[in-house]
């Protein structure tokens, strides 16, 4: 590991002021420290924001929930208001990582974790995300776990977070403190598709610090769930995941929110499926049409074609479960 | 002399070193800190084949704390050796990606690692070939397969028998490369002094490692000492010397100070061996009633260009079932890949996956219960050697397992048991593993204070070997277990074979019993009094092992699995796994159960998860960490149970025991694959059975 300096600022403003050349923010360190050990990132300075006074979870005047960026994943999952109002978020958090990691990982860091694509994580191999212009061996190599939607010639990586998939489904806002002041970034919208510059995962600019996530008031989210398909029951990244909320009235879908995980460079909001469902009967046939509407855009790679039927089946299952919920 | 009538063998004695381990007092290889210690960071090749043309060490040497950068251009010379894999830094040739090409030694680990990252080897890269194929032009028949079985074997006329069989199963199976991932990765601390070389290593055989290291450094074995009192798991990966330990010793020689070298888990995927991938074709010819007329099992597997490791994949097929016509073959191709090695029941594990899957396919084809099919093909004597079995209780295991598992009312139809979104199925498979015994030596000493010390260079890799040897010694001495101290894990102790091949306890235990018997006799002759200086007796079992009567000695077992397959996602989870084993006398039920349950867990892991993914363009295994290389963890093994049938087999060793370290894994993957077929109707012949094989 390369030598680096370490600082622990007192507040967000001074953290942003400290972020000079070669410095990065350190949250729970559950991903960044790994990447430093692997030589994937070699920051000259760590600005530790894990203990800023932003670990609060509080109700907003509009009936939503404000979650500080330093809140630990485990604490967020266990919060009574989260469990009651946004079960999809609690389930997503609990399906991610292990208990030990959830107790370290922060909400801000979780959103910014990097892809687990094997080529990205191995500095002896090319990767456009890690080293722009070096190529994407995953496209023609081992991409079993990689993207089927929104990928480009440059990159087929997926975003690894479970939490972010739920936040995209819920339409959360990310609060950011930057060199130019504070602003809000909506989700989806924080993460970006790879295009020809996969080195950038998000729309954040240098120095930007996530300070909080705001969950909107969303009554339909009380009927929501997260379902993750994975290669083992113990901690592992999603092969595919679905976050969904459904409001059914008189056998008709009044409203819905759907996002897919592990299918793209971003947590994928399934807008085509949502559009197909709103106003449709809450039947398996309608759910299937919605899934097909979304997956029409899928461009599976030679070795991950199974993700298309997997996404379809999983989405059908989640929607059917939600429709049957009392 | 205190004597007791209590028998310790067979009792569930707690581990004698349990407290040391759970309190952290037990020191493992990496935890030794000789004076003037330095730290090594190896550099691994980033090409799969070619030559090193130069080594720009300028930037690395400027890192504060760096003591030396060693590569083939400046490394101390090792003695010429056939062990090409161990001749580290002796040549510019690169034989596989990940091979060690240099090592940095520094005052701190951080400095060594930083410098290693700055080293710039210059390569002349050559085209490489890392893909195992059944039609590879360079396939050949090895002289022997591990350890010394003939590669091919044929009885009768299997082709004619297949052609005239009313029922034929002809199926190809594949198993991927798999890597041992013991809790404690490999590590060594090497130190030279006037007396020679001392190595603290995480090894399964202190004596054997000494024997491998000494000639490389041109020394007699007495000048090398290997110390390994505690080892955090092995499974075969630590069964023989790997390049890192030579690298540590060579670096320590070069810098004139002790060197510590820990192999990272990433590095392990190239330099500490792995289970070869296999391609297998099994053909079974049978009468309509299931009686086998022909068994043909052909195997293709790989080794590196540096060393021939030919796994004995089809060898168990030679003795498992009665069939008048039989052929088994092994073909090997030497590729530009890391050298494969031992991994828990090498050969038997992938081989029995194929055979026991094929037997299940035959049971379906004949409309027979799979247990009944096996009963109809039970041989009277070993079909391979023609010898009588010392004991063979496979059918007892199958029937006892069926009773405990609740097999009787099994509906054989595939794909019809659905509860909620889950498809349920059950499967069974047989296991076998040879009961080997190798020569060993031991000493037993009566101390003046009334206690006893037994010494043998055995290794306890987490199995409870030290505990069981204590029980064996106490019984042989007729002494209370509290008065018996067993010293192991040091090549300075009497020579002992590897903790591997499920033969450790049988081999060491024989020597311990003989040494204790000799000591008891000696004490009896001197009137039962321990002389002031103590009394000591020793034993060597080479003659006894050589002269043992001719029997086919094997342990047997049966695994039963229940799986739940998610109909939407294809996710397969093992809801119940049950094994019954016939492995001679069980010396300690507590440590034995751990071994069986551990073996079955590893088999479950093999069935559903483990796969080392090779990228042919780069030539290395891509998923080289535990986030990507999945092994079963707690949530994956909710209900794993092990039982045994007692066997009284007088033809084995003084304890009446068979090895138990490996048989637990052998049939597990097949039992699970058979259960997946029963659940879904889909026959998965390629491991691992991940959701992509089942999602539709």
HADDOCK unambig.tbl for C-alpha pairs under 7 A between the chains (distance, minus, plus):
assign (segid A and resid 1 and name CA) (segid B and resid 110 and name CA) 6.43 0.50 0.50
assign (segid A and resid 1 and name CA) (segid B and resid 113 and name CA) 6.38 0.50 0.50
assign (segid A and resid 1 and name CA) (segid B and resid 114 and name CA) 5.42 0.50 0.50
assign (segid A and resid 2 and name CA) (segid B and resid 114 and name CA) 5.74 0.50 0.50
assign (segid A and resid 118 and name CA) (segid B and resid 622 and name CA) 6.29 0.50 0.50
assign (segid A and resid 118 and name CA) (segid B and resid 623 and name CA) 6.45 0.50 0.50
assign (segid A and resid 124 and name CA) (segid B and resid 46 and name CA) 6.45 0.50 0.50
assign (segid A and resid 141 and name CA) (segid B and resid 615 and name CA) 6.64 0.50 0.50
assign (segid A and resid 229 and name CA) (segid B and resid 569 and name CA) 6.64 0.50 0.50
assign (segid A and resid 231 and name CA) (segid B and resid 571 and name CA) 6.91 0.50 0.50
assign (segid A and resid 231 and name CA) (segid B and resid 609 and name CA) 6.92 0.50 0.50
assign (segid A and resid 231 and name CA) (segid B and resid 690 and name CA) 6.16 0.50 0.50
assign (segid A and resid 231 and name CA) (segid B and resid 691 and name CA) 6.77 0.50 0.50
assign (segid A and resid 232 and name CA) (segid B and resid 636 and name CA) 6.62 0.50 0.50
assign (segid A and resid 233 and name CA) (segid B and resid 635 and name CA) 5.56 0.50 0.50
assign (segid A and resid 233 and name CA) (segid B and resid 636 and name CA) 5.36 0.50 0.50
assign (segid A and resid 234 and name CA) (segid B and resid 633 and name CA) 6.00 0.50 0.50
assign (segid A and resid 234 and name CA) (segid B and resid 634 and name CA) 6.92 0.50 0.50
assign (segid A and resid 234 and name CA) (segid B and resid 635 and name CA) 5.15 0.50 0.50
assign (segid A and resid 234 and name CA) (segid B and resid 636 and name CA) 6.21 0.50 0.50
assign (segid A and resid 236 and name CA) (segid B and resid 627 and name CA) 6.87 0.50 0.50
assign (segid A and resid 306 and name CA) (segid B and resid 692 and name CA) 5.85 0.50 0.50
assign (segid A and resid 306 and name CA) (segid B and resid 695 and name CA) 6.82 0.50 0.50
assign (segid A and resid 309 and name CA) (segid B and resid 696 and name CA) 6.10 0.50 0.50
assign (segid A and resid 310 and name CA) (segid B and resid 569 and name CA) 5.67 0.50 0.50
assign (segid A and resid 310 and name CA) (segid B and resid 695 and name CA) 6.31 0.50 0.50
assign (segid A and resid 313 and name CA) (segid B and resid 568 and name CA) 5.14 0.50 0.50
assign (segid A and resid 313 and name CA) (segid B and resid 569 and name CA) 6.65 0.50 0.50
assign (segid A and resid 314 and name CA) (segid B and resid 568 and name CA) 6.16 0.50 0.50
assign (segid A and resid 314 and name CA) (segid B and resid 569 and name CA) 6.49 0.50 0.50
